[in-house]
Amino acid sequence: LLRVWQTTEEFLQMQADHLQGMVGERQRAVLTLEGNPRPGLYAADVPGLGQTDIFVRPEGGRAQTVARLTAGQIERLRGAVGQLVHLLTREDGKPVNRALAIAGVAAETYRPCQVITTSPNLLLMMLPAGNAMEAVEGLQRAYAAEFGRVQGRLPFHVGLVFMDAHYPMFAALDAARRLVETFDVLGKEWVEAEVKGKDETAGVYTLELRSDRFGRWTWRIPARRGDGETDWYHPYLLIRDGAELETRGMSLVGPGGRWVHVSQVQAGDRVAFRPNLFDFLFLDTVSRRLEALADARTGRRPHPLFGPERSPRPYLLERADHLRAVWDEICAVEGMSETRLNAVTSLLARKWKDWMSDSSAEESYEWLVREVTARDLGDRVRLQAAIHDGTFFDTVELYRHILKRNIEHAEEKEAR
């Protein structure tokens, strides 16, 4: 147990270091202001920049720009030495405009990220929203590489909490805490999946899995030690149902049922595992943080359209890249545009709300999905399935409305 504790602590610290390195360096300007203003965040009118936010540091008279700047903007600021910066603040409840002269300008390189806490079972970190999904997929790959032999027994969860720059920090941290609570509860429950296929290459077993709750995904489980010999100790799976389990050589009865070495797992086996989970939440209001908790009855986090009964949230971490794949499919539709996507999403969402209160209308909604997919979405099977399970709407929310990604077709990506 101590070794596991130390290993997970080292792993999360390594991931914190990697994520900080993944975020590119940026530049900001540090202004030396006359008049020794009070430390804090200010809206300011800065010569050469216009209206922007600056942070006055606790050490007297030094203020940094909050937004990243180009080299040209920093040079223009250097030419503004001696001019006035107007700090917009409030004193005694009244707006005050304080004019302070710029005594000097220096450039400073920084990374826009911050580790809040790291421990053997938790990494809490702030990153730019644009790096969020890259971080999720990188964390999943790192987990699979480090702990692939014990997948299903040592769950690993990743959550994203998006917020605007001026969102109250206490509410953001509270939302993160609630999301951690959801992961803690749901990650301890055993769920089941069917093995649909199995392959082995160079001591690494690839299992194709499927469940009604999470869909289809792949596990790659290494089964060799560092010296190249077969690892007969770690890579075991809990099999709840399968043909002739008792006659398989590396099969034993243990906690929860019968455990089978990955080399003797077969297609058709029913695997029980503790899931690795992924979820995201956008905090547009302070009360939105309350939605981070899962419904106690269904074990799902309520969805704005599908409610707690059919919500796809939280997702399986191994399927986090499925959201990106759905977005790529949307971008690949010939003639797709922002207006067209908004129209399709609004139509489907509105009809779901109008019709699905009546169970007899489900057939009509399925017909609508087929028609809309054929007419507006290139008749793509992946998108039709994503509409039915809810990932289509979450993909549009995540990539279009939160990450602000533009519709980019394949030829435009190649040109870029």
C-alpha positions in Angstrom: 0.0 0.0 0.0 2.8 2.4 0.8 4.4 1.6 -2.6 1.1 2.3 -4.4 0.7 5.6 -2.4 4.3 6.7 -3.4 3.8 5.6 -7.0 0.6 7.6 -7.5 2.1 10.6 -5.8 5.1 10.5 -8.1 2.8 10.0 -11.1 0.6 13.0 -10.3 3.7 15.2 -9.7 5.1 14.1 -13.1 1.8 15.0 -14.8 1.7 18.4 -13.1 5.2 19.1 -14.4 4.3 17.8 -17.9 1.1 20.0 -18.0 3.1 23.1 -17.1 5.6 22.3 -19.8 2.7 21.7 -22.3 1.4 25.2 -21.9 3.5 27.5 -24.1 5.3 30.4 -22.7 3.8 33.9 -23.1 4.9 37.4 -22.6 3.5 40.2 -20.4 4.7 43.6 -19.5 5.7 44.7 -16.0 5.2 48.4 -15.5 6.9 50.5 -12.8 4.3 53.1 -11.7 4.9 56.2 -9.7 2.7 56.8 -6.7 2.8 53.4 -5.0 -0.8 52.2 -5.8 -2.6 49.7 -3.5 -2.0 46.1 -4.6 -4.9 44.4 -6.4 -6.5 43.8 -9.8 -7.5 46.9 -11.7 -9.3 47.8 -14.9 -6.9 50.3 -16.5 -6.5 52.6 -19.5 -2.9 51.9 -20.6 -1.1 54.0 -23.3 -0.7 51.9 -26.5 -3.0 49.1 -25.2 -6.3 50.8 -24.3 -8.7 49.3 -21.8 -7.1 46.2 -20.2 -6.7 44.5 -16.8 -3.5 44.9 -14.8 -2.4 43.4 -11.5 -0.5 45.7 -9.1 1.9 43.5 -7.2 2.5 43.7 -3.4 6.0 45.1 -3.9 5.6 48.9 -4.3 4.8 50.4 -7.7 5.1 47.4 -10.0 2.1 46.2 -12.1 1.9 43.4 -14.6 -0.5 43.1 -17.6 -3.0 40.2 -17.2 -3.5 39.5 -21.0 -0.5 38.2 -23.0 1.2 40.7 -25.2 3.1 40.6 -28.5 6.6 41.9 -28.8 5.2 44.9 -30.8 2.8 45.8 -28.0 5.6 45.7 -25.4 7.8 47.9 -27.6 4.9 50.4 -27.9 4.6 50.4 -24.1 8.3 51.1 -23.7 7.8 54.2 -25.8 5.1 55.3 -23.4 7.4 55.8 -20.4 6.5 59.1 -18.8 2.8 58.9 -19.9 -0.1 58.2 -17.5 -1.9 55.0 -16.7 -5.4 55.5 -15.5 -6.5 52.9 -12.8 -10.2 52.6 -12.6 -11.3 51.6 -9.0 -13.8 52.4 -6.3 -13.1 54.1 -3.0 -15.8 54.6 -0.4 -18.3 53.2 -2.8 -17.6 55.8 -5.5 -15.7 55.3 -8.9 -12.2 56.8 -8.9 -9.8 57.3 -11.8 -6.2 57.4 -10.5 -3.6 58.7 -13.0 -0.1 57.4 -12.4 3.0 58.0 -14.5 4.9 55.0 -16.1 8.5 55.1 -14.8 9.7 52.0 -16.6 8.6 48.9 -18.7 10.1 45.4 -18.7 9.1 42.2 -20.5 8.5 39.1 -18.5 8.0 35.5 -19.7 5.5 33.3 -17.9 3.3 30.2 -18.3 -0.4 30.8 -17.7 -0.9 27.8 -15.4 -0.9 27.2 -11.6 -0.7 24.1 -9.5 -3.2 24.5 -6.6 -2.5 21.2 -4.9 -0.9 17.9 -5.6 -1.1 14.7 -3.4 -1.0 11.0 -3.9 -4.7 11.0 -4.8 -5.4 14.5 -6.2 -4.0 17.0 -8.7 -5.8 20.3 -8.8 -4.5 22.7 -11.4 -5.5 25.8 -13.4 -4.8 25.8 -17.2 -5.9 27.9 -20.2 -9.2 26.5 -21.6 -7.6 25.9 -25.0 -5.3 23.3 -23.5 -8.0 21.5 -21.6 -8.8 18.6 -23.9 -5.2 18.1 -24.9 -4.5 17.7 -21.2 -7.3 15.2 -20.7 -6.2 13.0 -23.5 -2.6 13.2 -22.4 -3.5 12.3 -18.8 -5.4 9.3 -20.1 -2.5 8.0 -22.2 -0.1 8.5 -19.3 -2.4 6.6 -16.9 -2.7 3.7 -19.4 1.1 3.6 -19.8 1.8 3.7 -16.1 -1.1 1.7 -14.6 -2.3 -0.3 -17.6 -1.8 -3.6 -15.8 -4.3 -2.7 -13.0 -6.9 -1.0 -15.2 -10.3 -1.6 -13.7 -8.9 -1.8 -10.2 -7.2 1.5 -9.6 -9.6 4.1 -11.1 -8.3 7.4 -12.4 -10.6 10.4 -13.0 -10.2 13.7 -14.9 -12.6 16.6 -14.5 -12.6 20.1 -16.2 -14.2 23.1 -14.6 -14.4 26.0 -17.1 -14.9 29.6 -15.9 -14.4 33.2 -17.0 -11.5 35.2 -15.9 -13.5 37.2 -13.3 -15.5 34.2 -11.9 -15.3 34.0 -8.1 -12.5 31.6 -7.2 -14.3 30.2 -4.1 -17.2 29.0 -6.3 -14.8 27.4 -8.8 -12.9 25.5 -6.1 -16.3 24.4 -4.6 -17.3 23.1 -8.0 -14.0 21.2 -8.3 -14.6 19.7 -4.8 -18.1 18.6 -5.8 -16.9 17.0 -9.0 -14.2 15.1 -7.0 -17.0 13.9 -4.6 -18.9 12.6 -7.7 -15.9 10.8 -8.9 -15.2 9.3 -5.5 -18.7 7.9 -5.2 -19.1 6.6 -8.8 -15.6 5.4 -9.1 -16.0 2.9 -6.3 -18.9 1.1 -7.9 -18.3 -2.0 -10.0 -19.8 -1.8 -13.5 -19.8 -4.5 -16.2 -18.9 -4.7 -19.8 -18.7 -7.5 -22.4 -15.4 -8.4 -24.1 -16.1 -8.1 -27.8 -12.7 -8.9 -29.1 -9.1 -9.6 -28.0 -5.7 -9.3 -29.7 -2.1 -9.7 -28.5 1.0 -8.1 -29.8 4.5 -8.2 -28.2 3.0 -9.0 -24.7 0.4 -6.2 -24.9 -3.2 -7.4 -24.9 -5.9 -5.3 -26.6 -9.4 -5.8 -25.4 -12.4 -4.4 -27.2 -15.1 -3.7 -24.6 -18.7 -2.6 -24.7 -21.3 -1.7 -22.1 -24.8 -0.2 -22.3 -23.7 2.7 -20.1 -20.5 3.7 -21.7 -20.6 2.4 -25.3 -17.4 0.9 -26.9 -13.8 1.4 -26.0 -10.4 -0.2 -26.0 -8.1 -1.3 -23.2 -4.4 -2.1 -23.9 -3.0 -4.1 -21.0 0.7 -4.9 -20.9 1.5 -8.4 -19.5 5.3 -8.4 -19.3 7.7 -7.4 -16.6 10.7 -5.1 -17.2 12.9 -8.1 -17.8 10.7 -9.3 -20.6 9.2 -12.2 -18.8 5.4 -12.7 -18.5 3.9 -10.8 -15.5 1.7 -13.4 -13.7 1.0 -11.1 -10.8 -0.7 -7.8 -11.9 -2.8 -8.0 -15.0 -5.9 -9.8 -13.7 -9.5 -9.0 -14.5 -12.7 -9.7 -12.5 -14.8 -11.9 -14.7 -18.5 -12.2 -13.6 -19.6 -14.5 -16.4 -17.8 -16.6 -19.1 -17.4 -20.0 -20.6 -15.6 -22.6 -18.5 -14.0 -20.1 -16.1 -13.0 -22.9 -13.7 -10.9 -24.7 -16.2 -8.7 -21.8 -17.3 -5.3 -22.2 -15.9 -4.7 -18.7 -14.5 -8.2 -18.4 -12.9 -8.7 -18.1 -9.2 -11.5 -17.1 -6.8 -10.8 -13.9 -4.9 -12.6 -10.8 -3.6 -15.7 -10.1 -5.6 -15.6 -13.3 -7.7 -13.3 -15.1 -10.1 -10.2 -13.3 -11.3 -8.6 -14.3 -14.7 -5.2 -13.4 -16.1 -5.5 -11.2 -19.1 -3.9 -13.8 -21.3 -6.8 -16.1 -20.7 -9.7 -13.6 -21.0 -11.9 -14.6 -23.9 -14.4 -12.8 -26.2 -17.8 -13.1 -24.6 -16.6 -12.7 -21.0 -18.4 -10.2 -18.8 -15.8 -8.1 -17.0 -16.5 -6.2 -13.8 -14.4 -3.0 -13.3 -14.2 0.3 -11.5 -14.5 2.9 -14.2 -12.1 5.8 -15.0 -14.4 8.8 -15.4 -14.3 12.1 -17.3 -16.6 15.1 -17.0 -16.7 18.8 -17.6 -18.7 21.8 -16.3 -19.0 25.4 -17.4 -19.6 27.9 -14.6 -21.7 30.7 -16.1 -23.3 31.4 -12.8 -22.3 30.9 -9.2 -25.1 28.4 -8.6 -24.0 26.2 -11.6 -21.4 24.6 -9.3 -24.3 22.7 -7.6 -24.7 20.7 -10.8 -21.3 19.0 -10.3 -22.9 16.3 -8.1 -24.4 13.1 -9.5 -28.0 12.1 -9.0 -28.0 9.6 -6.1 -30.7 7.4 -7.8 -29.2 7.0 -11.3 -25.5 7.6 -10.7 -25.4 10.1 -13.5 -24.8 13.8 -13.5 -28.0 15.6 -14.7 -28.0 16.7 -18.3 -29.8 19.9 -19.5 -31.7 17.9 -22.1 -31.6 14.3 -21.0 -32.0 14.9 -17.3 -30.5 12.4 -14.8 -32.1 9.3 -16.4 -30.4 9.2 -19.8 -27.5 11.6 -19.3 -24.2 10.5 -20.7 -22.3 12.3 -18.0 -19.9 11.5 -16.6 -18.1 9.9 -19.5 -15.6 7.0 -19.5 -12.1 8.5 -19.5 -11.1 6.1 -22.3 -13.8 7.7 -24.4 -12.9 11.3 -23.9 -11.4 11.4 -27.4 -14.9 10.4 -28.7 -16.0 14.0 -28.2 -13.2 15.2 -30.3 -14.0 12.6 -33.0 -17.7 13.8 -33.0 -16.5 17.4 -33.5 -14.2 16.3 -36.3 -17.2 14.5 -37.9 -19.2 17.7 -37.7 -16.4 19.7 -39.3 -16.1 17.1 -42.0 -19.8 17.6 -43.2 -19.8 19.3 -46.6 -21.1 22.8 -46.4 -21.2 22.8 -42.5 -21.3 26.3 -41.0 -21.9 28.0 -37.7 -25.4 29.0 -38.7 -26.2 25.5 -39.9 -24.9 23.8 -36.8 -26.8 26.2 -34.5 -30.0 25.5 -36.5 -29.6 21.7 -36.3 -28.7 21.7 -32.6 -31.6 24.1 -31.7 -34.1 22.0 -33.7 -33.2 18.7 -32.2 -33.0 20.1 -28.7 -36.3 21.9 -29.0 -38.1 18.8 -30.3 -36.6 16.6 -27.7 -38.0 18.9 -25.0 -41.4 19.1 -26.7 -41.8 15.4 -27.5 -40.0 13.3 -25.0 -42.3 14.0 -22.1 -44.5 11.6 -23.9 -42.9 8.1 -24.3 -45.1 7.5 -27.4 -43.2 10.3 -29.2 -39.8 8.5 -29.2 -40.5 6.9 -32.6 -41.2 10.4 -34.0 -38.0 11.8 -32.6 -36.0 8.9 -34.1 -37.6 9.7 -37.5 -36.6 13.4 -37.0 -33.0 12.4 -36.2 -32.7 10.3 -39.3 -34.1 13.1 -41.5 -31.9 15.8 -40.0 -28.8 13.6 -40.2 -29.6 12.8 -43.8 -30.3 16.4 -44.8 -27.9 18.5 -42.7 -25.2 16.1 -41.3 -24.1 14.2 -44.3 -26.0 11.0 -43.2 -23.1 10.2 -40.9 -23.8 7.2 -38.7 -21.5 8.4 -35.9 -23.4 11.7 -35.6 -26.8 10.0 -35.6 -25.6 7.8 -32.7 -24.2 10.8 -30.9 -27.5 12.6 -31.1 -29.3 9.7 -29.6 -26.9 9.2 -26.6 -26.4 13.0 -26.0 -22.7 13.3 -26.9 -23.6 15.4 -29.9 -25.0 18.2 -27.7 -22.1 18.0 -25.2 -19.6 18.1 -28.1 -21.2 21.3 -29.5 -21.3 22.8 -26.0 -17.7 21.9 -25.3 -16.0 22.7 -28.6 -18.2 25.4 -30.0 -19.5 27.4 -27.0 -16.9 26.8 -24.4 -13.6 26.3 -26.4 -14.9 28.7 -29.1 -13.6 26.4 -31.9 -14.6 27.4 -35.4 -15.9 25.0 -38.0 -12.7 23.9 -39.8 -12.9 21.5 -42.8 -10.2 19.0 -43.7 -8.8 21.0 -46.6 -8.5 24.1 -44.3 -6.6 22.0 -41.7 -4.2 20.7 -44.3 -3.6 24.3 -45.6 -3.0 25.5 -42.0 
